[in-house]
């Protein structure tokens, strides 16, 4: 499963990219707005930090406007994935951009029928929002299972399921169990995945025992004498 980071915060992206666990980045107008910076400059800098796909979203809603914005965004770097909404106009733009060899992330997917349309339009990624579905009493992860089941019936469909609106590590684990291709995680969720109280407890015990020896792996210090 590929991990994308859902943020436009360059400091967060650089820090997490250093782990080697980050395969891409997703952004949206809301995340860019939080930076208070120029949209194109932020996307350009992210693309320089992460070699994998970087989703940058159009803000127009009509076909001509989305196409113009999408082409502009794709000019920033070769790893830009233009993000378009799952609307009739958005799918027309998806097909046009894909015909030009531009990656497209079709976002705001809330049904299996929509996901099938995105795949037919040639989307590189489709982004079902599991957390937002859970918020309104639906089963977001059930949607992921339905989409994956449909896609597997048709091997010629190459669209990857990018699980979005992830709220906690269990969402990640459940999506991975279903075989989702990508999860886009807020930075705090990825950091939560590192943590477990038994890991911390075990490490503290190991280090305490090591400190008693007076040794250093780098060669400083000598083993403490054992009591007779």
Buried (B, 14 or more C-beta within 10 A) or exposed (E): BBBBBBBBBBEBBBBBBEEEBBBBBBBBBEBBEEBEEEBBEBBBBBBEBBBBBBBBBBEBEEBEBBBBBBBBBBEBBEBBBBBBBBBEBBBBBBBBBBEEEBBBBBBBBBBBEBBBBBBBBBBBBBBBBBBBBBEEEBEBBEBBBBBBEBBEEEEEBEBBBBBBBBBBBEBBEBBEEBBBBBBBBBBEBBBBBEEEEEEEEEEEEEEEEEEEEEBEEEEEEEEEEEEE
